[in-house]
Amino acid sequence: MADRRAARAADRTEAIMRATLDLARETGYAKLSIEAVAARAGVGKHTVYRRWSSRGLLFLDAVLSLNEQGLGYRDTGDIAADLREQMVRAVTLLGRPPWGPLFQALVGEAQHDPEVAAALNQRFVEPQTADTVARLDAAKDRGQLAPDFDAHLAMEILSGPLYYRLLVTQQPLTDAYIDRLLDALFAGMTPRPS
């Protein structure tokens, strides 16, 4: 009995998140409402509110549920190649539908809703930052980067231009742009001969 109840609850949760994504794609996040989501999912709006306290937190969960491919790093021993591979995967995810436009709307909501901003930071930004810093620190430990190399600053230098293009200028995020970005970054990060 408890297993059946848990399965029904999981099915409802999935239906609500699917309805949220479908409606956000169709009408845009600005027109998304809990009432419309509930109607599309075939549940009462109280069922939605029991799971999520706001439209923004519901949207956050729905969007993050799409990130099935993950953005972790391989460690091939070549820091530039590993960063490039991860950045290409991130750009592919963020730069194309369905994730790209939904993620842009989510970041927009985070500017107005501190709960959404904190949850986005905790569940998406911080894990990506930690993975990048760990990969850069491993390269520094191997002597591939300067001993005084600042991995946290490098993460900001690498991610800033991508978010700038994605959210501000909406210029294309291409493999060639990633190559230019990495070339510029590594010009200042590699160990200098003594």
Salt bridges, closest charged atoms under 4 A:
GLU14 OE2 - ARG18 NH1 3.22
ASP22 OD1 - ARG25 NH1 3.43
GLU26 OE1 - ARG40 NH2 2.75
GLU35 OE2 - LYS45 NZ 3.65
ASP61 OD1 - ARG123 NH1 2.38
ASP75 OD1 - ARG135 NH2 3.17
ASP75 OD2 - ARG142 NH2 2.63
ASP82 OD2 - ARG135 NH2 2.70
GLU85 OE1 - ARG74 NE 3.01
ASP175 OD2 - ARG84 NH2 3.97
ASP179 OD1 - ARG84 NE 2.43
